[in-house]
Amino acid sequence: MSASFKGSNSSKFQVSEFILMGLPGIHSWQHWLSLPLALLYLSTIGANILILTTIYQDPALKQPMYLFLGILSVVDMGLATTIVPKILAIFWFDAKAISLPECFAQIYAIHCFVGMESGAFLCMAFDRYVAICHPLRYPLIVTDSFIIKATLFMVLRNGLCVIPVPVLAAQRHYCSRNEIEHCLCSNLGVTSLACDDRRPNSICQLVLAWLGMGSDLCLIILSYALILRSVLRLSSAEAVSKALSTCSSHLILIFFFYTAIVVVSVTHLAETKNALIPVLLNVLHNIIPPSLNPIVYALRNKELREGFQKVFYLGLQTK
């Protein structure tokens, strides 16, 4: 075995590093996936930086809806950067070894950023609810102070609540295998190598998922149910279409994000014989949304497209 071990007082062994094997079943040619993955990562960083630059430079976009979109862009870049460089290092340089502290830190970062993305979607849903259902009170409710407080709450909630996940993973005893059939340190993938009982880890992750993203999803559904009820009361078909169009981009992203989470969870629980499927879905779930979010908003939001044009126009003028 390629593992590195260190002795313990109990005459057992504790692995000192994990080996990330990559995508199960396709180790021999997985490096060919590095090119589309690298292009996807570069497009993710570039598109989200463009959104941030456009929101910063265009005074017309200094609105809460776009400020929340900017926060989502920062979270997306953080999530993608936590994952993709390590995967590319495995594919390009065969840098499979990862120390235990680094692995547990990656578990923490992934859970934290995914939770913050869910929180950002909740903030955006609340913003649309107030804008459509209480338009006259909107400037009084969704203020700059509210945006700052909501962002701080989202960061603190996810930064603190996910701490038990890597802490519990670090307390497990890893005494035999250290090869993980994955491209990244997932909590379930790491704790599956433990020699002792890993049920506390699974229970903790399940509880935190329901308390965090589960409550976010319930509040998002409630917000859009109230929005739909308010919109259906409008007498003008044009007003209904305009109200729904402001929510369409957000709804597309929410549907994809939470559907992907459900699919990944089901595939892990099903324990399919083909290990490639859940691993690949897990990787794609953490990479596709950060690249998809700016594209959906760019295609479906007129104000943002006009902002892009202004940024490009100013860029051409300065040359």
C-alpha positions as CSV (number, residue, x, y, z in Angstrom):
1,M,0.0,0.0,0.0
2,S,1.2,3.5,-0.8
3,A,0.1,4.9,2.5
4,S,2.3,6.7,5.1
5,F,1.8,5.7,8.6
6,K,2.8,6.9,12.1
7,G,2.8,4.9,15.3
8,S,0.4,5.5,18.1
9,N,0.5,4.6,21.8
10,S,-2.0,1.9,21.3
11,S,0.3,0.0,18.9
12,K,-2.2,0.7,16.1
13,F,-1.4,2.9,13.1
14,Q,-2.8,6.2,12.0
15,V,-2.4,7.3,8.4
16,S,-0.6,10.6,7.9
17,E,-2.0,11.4,4.5
18,F,-4.7,10.5,2.1
19,I,-4.3,9.6,-1.6
20,L,-6.9,11.1,-3.9
21,M,-7.1,8.5,-6.7
22,G,-9.3,10.6,-9.0
23,L,-12.4,9.4,-10.9
24,P,-13.1,5.7,-10.2
25,G,-12.7,3.4,-13.2
26,I,-11.1,5.9,-15.6
27,H,-7.7,6.6,-13.9
28,S,-5.8,5.8,-17.1
29,W,-7.5,8.5,-19.2
30,Q,-9.0,10.9,-16.7
31,H,-6.3,13.5,-17.5
32,W,-8.1,14.2,-20.8
33,L,-10.9,15.7,-18.7
34,S,-8.5,18.4,-17.4
35,L,-8.8,20.6,-20.5
36,P,-12.6,21.1,-20.3
37,L,-12.3,21.4,-16.6
38,A,-9.7,24.1,-16.8
39,L,-11.7,26.0,-19.4
40,L,-14.8,25.7,-17.2
41,Y,-12.8,27.0,-14.2
42,L,-11.4,30.0,-16.2
43,S,-14.8,30.8,-17.6
44,T,-16.3,30.7,-14.1
45,I,-13.7,33.1,-12.7
46,G,-13.8,35.4,-15.7
47,A,-17.6,35.5,-15.9
48,N,-18.0,36.2,-12.1
49,I,-15.3,38.9,-12.2
50,L,-17.1,40.5,-15.1
51,I,-20.4,40.5,-13.1
52,L,-18.6,42.1,-10.1
53,T,-16.9,44.7,-12.3
54,T,-20.2,45.5,-14.1
55,I,-22.1,45.9,-10.8
56,Y,-19.3,48.1,-9.4
57,Q,-19.0,50.4,-12.4
58,D,-22.6,50.8,-13.5
59,P,-24.6,53.1,-11.1
60,A,-27.9,51.6,-12.4
61,L,-27.0,48.2,-10.9
62,K,-26.4,49.5,-7.4
63,Q,-29.6,47.8,-6.4
64,P,-30.1,45.1,-3.7
65,M,-30.9,42.4,-6.3
66,Y,-27.6,42.9,-8.1
67,L,-25.6,43.4,-4.8
68,F,-26.9,39.9,-3.8
69,L,-25.9,38.6,-7.2
70,G,-22.4,40.0,-6.6
71,I,-22.2,38.2,-3.2
72,L,-23.3,35.0,-5.0
73,S,-20.4,35.6,-7.5
74,V,-17.9,35.8,-4.7
75,V,-19.2,32.6,-3.1
76,D,-19.1,30.8,-6.5
77,M,-15.5,31.8,-7.1
78,G,-14.6,30.6,-3.6
79,L,-16.3,27.2,-4.2
80,A,-14.7,26.7,-7.6
81,T,-11.2,27.7,-6.3
82,T,-11.5,25.3,-3.4
83,I,-12.0,22.4,-5.7
84,V,-10.7,22.8,-9.2
85,P,-7.0,23.6,-8.7
86,K,-6.5,20.4,-6.6
87,I,-8.3,18.3,-9.2
88,L,-6.1,19.8,-12.0
89,A,-3.0,19.1,-9.9
90,I,-4.1,15.4,-9.7
91,F,-4.8,15.2,-13.4
92,W,-1.7,17.1,-14.6
93,F,1.0,16.4,-12.0
94,D,-0.2,13.2,-10.3
95,A,-0.3,15.2,-7.0
96,K,-2.6,12.7,-5.3
97,A,-1.3,13.0,-1.8
98,I,-3.0,15.3,0.6
99,S,-2.3,15.7,4.3
100,L,-5.0,15.1,6.9
101,P,-5.2,18.8,8.0
102,E,-5.5,19.9,4.3
103,C,-8.1,17.3,3.6
104,F,-10.3,18.3,6.6
105,A,-9.8,22.0,5.7
106,Q,-11.2,21.2,2.2
107,I,-14.2,19.4,3.7
108,Y,-14.9,22.5,5.8
109,A,-14.5,24.9,2.9
110,I,-16.8,22.9,0.6
111,H,-19.6,22.7,3.1
112,C,-19.1,26.3,4.1
113,F,-19.3,27.7,0.5
114,V,-22.2,25.4,-0.5
115,G,-24.1,26.6,2.6
116,M,-23.4,30.2,1.7
117,E,-24.6,29.7,-1.8
118,S,-27.9,28.4,-0.4
119,G,-28.0,31.4,1.9
120,A,-27.4,33.8,-1.0
121,F,-30.4,32.2,-2.9
122,L,-32.5,32.7,0.2
123,C,-31.5,36.4,0.4
124,M,-32.3,36.9,-3.3
125,A,-35.7,35.2,-2.8
126,F,-36.6,37.5,0.1
127,D,-35.5,40.5,-2.0
128,R,-37.9,39.5,-4.8
129,Y,-40.7,38.8,-2.2
130,V,-40.5,42.3,-0.7
131,A,-40.1,43.9,-4.2
132,I,-43.2,42.2,-5.6
133,C,-45.5,41.8,-2.6
134,H,-44.6,45.0,-0.7
135,P,-43.2,47.4,-3.3
136,L,-44.0,50.6,-1.4
137,R,-42.1,49.3,1.7
138,Y,-39.2,47.9,-0.4
139,P,-36.8,50.9,0.1
140,L,-37.4,50.8,3.9
141,I,-36.9,47.1,4.3
142,V,-34.1,46.1,1.9
143,T,-31.6,48.8,2.8
144,D,-27.8,48.8,2.7
145,S,-27.8,48.0,6.4
146,F,-30.1,45.0,5.8
147,I,-27.8,43.7,3.0
148,I,-24.7,43.9,5.3
149,K,-26.5,42.2,8.2
150,A,-27.9,39.4,5.9
151,T,-24.4,38.8,4.5
152,L,-22.8,38.7,7.9
153,F,-25.4,36.3,9.2
154,M,-25.0,34.1,6.1
155,V,-21.2,34.0,6.6
156,L,-21.3,33.4,10.3
157,R,-24.1,30.8,10.2
158,N,-22.3,28.7,7.6
159,G,-18.8,29.4,8.9
160,L,-19.7,28.2,12.4
161,C,-22.4,25.6,11.8
162,V,-20.3,23.4,9.5
163,I,-17.3,23.2,12.0
164,P,-18.6,19.9,13.5
165,V,-18.3,18.1,10.1
166,P,-14.5,18.3,9.7
167,V,-14.0,18.1,13.5
168,L,-15.9,14.8,13.7
169,A,-14.1,13.5,10.6
170,A,-10.7,14.4,12.2
171,Q,-11.7,12.4,15.4
172,R,-12.1,9.1,13.4
173,H,-9.3,6.6,13.5
174,Y,-7.8,5.9,10.1
175,C,-5.7,2.8,10.5
176,S,-5.7,0.8,7.3
177,R,-6.7,2.2,3.9
178,N,-5.8,5.8,2.8
179,E,-6.8,5.7,-0.9
180,I,-9.9,7.7,-1.6
181,E,-11.7,7.0,-4.9
182,H,-12.5,10.7,-5.4
183,C,-11.0,13.9,-6.8
184,L,-11.6,15.8,-3.6
185,C,-12.0,15.3,0.1
186,S,-15.7,14.6,0.6
187,N,-16.9,14.0,4.1
188,L,-18.5,10.6,3.2
189,G,-15.6,9.5,1.1
190,V,-13.0,10.3,3.9
191,T,-15.0,8.8,6.8
192,S,-15.7,5.6,4.8
193,L,-12.0,4.8,5.4
194,A,-12.3,5.0,9.2
195,C,-11.8,1.9,11.3
196,D,-14.2,3.0,13.9
197,D,-17.9,4.0,13.9
198,R,-18.7,6.8,11.4
199,R,-22.4,7.0,12.1
200,P,-21.9,10.3,14.1
201,N,-20.4,11.9,11.0
202,S,-23.3,10.8,8.8
203,I,-25.9,11.9,11.3
204,C,-24.2,15.2,11.8
205,Q,-24.0,16.0,8.1
206,L,-27.7,15.0,7.6
207,V,-28.9,17.2,10.5
208,L,-26.8,20.2,9.4
209,A,-28.0,19.8,5.9
210,W,-31.7,19.8,7.0
211,L,-31.2,22.7,9.4
212,G,-29.2,24.8,7.0
213,M,-30.1,24.2,3.3
214,G,-33.4,22.5,4.2
215,S,-34.7,25.5,6.1
216,D,-33.4,27.8,3.3
217,L,-35.3,25.8,0.7
218,C,-38.5,25.8,2.8
219,L,-38.3,29.6,3.2
220,I,-37.5,30.0,-0.6
221,I,-40.6,27.9,-1.5
222,L,-42.7,30.0,1.0
223,S,-41.4,33.3,-0.6
224,Y,-42.3,32.2,-4.1
225,A,-45.6,30.9,-3.1
226,L,-46.5,34.3,-1.6
227,I,-45.0,35.9,-4.8
228,L,-47.2,33.7,-7.0
229,R,-50.3,34.5,-5.0
230,S,-49.6,38.2,-5.2
231,V,-48.9,38.1,-8.9
232,L,-52.0,36.2,-9.7
233,R,-54.1,39.0,-8.2
234,L,-52.7,41.4,-10.7
235,S,-55.3,42.4,-13.4
236,S,-52.9,43.2,-16.1
237,A,-51.3,40.3,-18.0
238,E,-48.3,42.6,-18.8
239,A,-47.8,43.3,-15.1
240,V,-47.9,39.5,-14.4
241,S,-45.3,38.8,-17.1
242,K,-43.0,41.6,-15.9
243,A,-43.2,40.5,-12.3
244,L,-42.4,36.9,-13.2
245,S,-39.6,37.8,-15.5
246,T,-37.7,39.4,-12.6
247,C,-37.8,36.0,-10.8
248,S,-37.1,33.6,-13.8
249,S,-33.3,33.6,-13.6
250,H,-33.4,33.1,-9.9
251,L,-35.8,30.2,-10.1
252,I,-33.8,28.5,-12.8
253,L,-30.6,28.6,-10.6
254,I,-32.5,27.5,-7.5
255,F,-34.1,24.6,-9.3
256,F,-30.7,23.4,-10.7
257,F,-28.9,23.9,-7.4
258,Y,-31.3,22.0,-5.1
259,T,-32.1,19.3,-7.7
260,A,-28.4,18.6,-8.0
261,I,-28.1,18.3,-4.2
262,V,-31.0,15.8,-4.1
263,V,-29.6,13.7,-7.0
264,V,-26.1,13.6,-5.4
265,S,-27.6,12.6,-2.0
266,V,-29.7,9.9,-3.5
267,T,-26.8,8.4,-5.5
268,H,-24.7,8.2,-2.4
269,L,-27.4,6.6,-0.3
270,A,-28.2,4.1,-3.1
271,E,-24.6,2.9,-3.1
272,T,-24.5,2.0,-6.8
273,K,-22.0,-0.5,-8.0
274,N,-20.6,2.0,-10.4
275,A,-18.7,4.3,-8.1
276,L,-17.9,6.8,-10.9
277,I,-21.5,8.1,-11.1
278,P,-21.8,9.5,-7.5
279,V,-18.2,10.8,-7.6
280,L,-18.7,12.5,-10.9
281,L,-22.0,14.0,-9.9
282,N,-20.5,15.3,-6.7
283,V,-17.7,17.0,-8.6
284,L,-20.0,18.5,-11.2
285,H,-22.4,19.7,-8.5
286,N,-19.6,21.8,-7.0
287,I,-18.4,23.1,-10.4
288,I,-21.3,23.6,-12.7
289,P,-23.4,26.0,-10.6
290,P,-20.6,28.6,-10.2
291,S,-20.2,28.6,-14.0
292,L,-23.9,28.4,-14.7
293,N,-25.1,31.3,-12.5
294,P,-23.5,34.2,-14.4
295,I,-24.5,32.7,-17.8
296,V,-28.2,32.5,-16.8
297,Y,-28.3,36.0,-15.4
298,A,-26.4,37.4,-18.5
299,L,-28.8,35.7,-20.9
300,R,-32.0,36.6,-19.1
301,N,-31.4,40.0,-17.4
302,K,-31.6,43.0,-19.7
303,E,-30.1,45.5,-17.2
304,L,-27.1,43.3,-16.7
305,R,-26.6,42.8,-20.4
306,E,-26.7,46.6,-20.8
307,G,-24.2,46.9,-18.0
308,F,-21.8,44.5,-19.8
309,Q,-22.0,46.6,-22.9
310,K,-21.1,49.7,-20.9
311,V,-18.1,48.0,-19.4
312,F,-16.9,46.8,-22.8
313,Y,-17.5,50.2,-24.3
314,L,-15.5,51.9,-21.5
315,G,-12.8,49.4,-22.0
316,L,-12.5,50.1,-25.7
317,Q,-12.4,53.8,-25.1
318,T,-9.5,53.6,-22.7
319,K,-7.4,51.7,-25.2
